[in-house]
Amino acid sequence: MLNSYSLIQELVGWVGKFIDEQGASPFTIEDFLIWMNKKILIHESDTSTKIDEVEINMELCYLLIMQNRFYKTYTKQALANSELSSPDSFSFLYHLSLVDSYRKMELVKMHQMEAPSGIEVLKRLLSKKHIEEYDDPVDKRAKRIKITELGKKELKEYMPAMHKVFKQMTGNMNLSEKLHFIAALREINDYHADHNRKH
C-alpha cells in the first residue's frame, strides 16, 4: 500500500511517461485520464490469467444498446403529454434551439439517421409548427430549418422533465465517474466519426 508521498511520486512518473508519448501536442486532463486508463487496463490484462476480448466486446455493445433503449423508454414517458412524439423530435428541436438554423440533411446526419427517417421527424415538427423551413441563401437546392417561438415554448415546458431523464440515465454515478465515462464515450464516438468520414 502506498503512502501519500509514494502515490505522488508514482503519479508524477505516469505524467512524465504521458508527456513523453504525447510530445508537444496540446492535451487536457481528460486526455491523460483516457491514456492512464488504457495503461492500467493493459497492465491488468498482462497479469490476469485470461481475458476473452470477444466476450468483453459483446458485453460492452449489449450494455450500450440497452442504455439507448432505457433512454427511449424514459423519454417517451417524460414526453407523454407533449406534442414531441419521440426522443428524436426532442433532440432535433433541442439542437435547433442552440443555433440560428441548420440545413435539413445536416441535422439528420448529426443524429446518424437514415435520410427517410430523419425527414419524417422533420415533417412532424413542421406539421406542429415547431420549426419552419426556408431556402438556403447559398445553395438554392437545399432547405434550412429553424426553431419557431412555438417550438421554443414546447421545449421550455418539457425541459425540466428531460433533465430528470438525463439524471436518471446516469444512475448512481458520482461526478468523477461521470467525467471518466464521458471521456471514454467521447473517444468511442470520435473513432466512429472518423471511421465514417473515411468510408
PyMOL commands that set and color helices and strands:
alter all, ss='L'
color gray80, all
select helices_A, chain A and resi 4-22+29-47+53-78+87-97+104-110+115-127+149-169+175-198
alter helices_A, ss='H'
color red, helices_A
select strands_A, chain A and resi 102-103+131-135+143-147
alter strands_A, ss='S'
color yellow, strands_A
deselect
rebuild
show_as cartoon
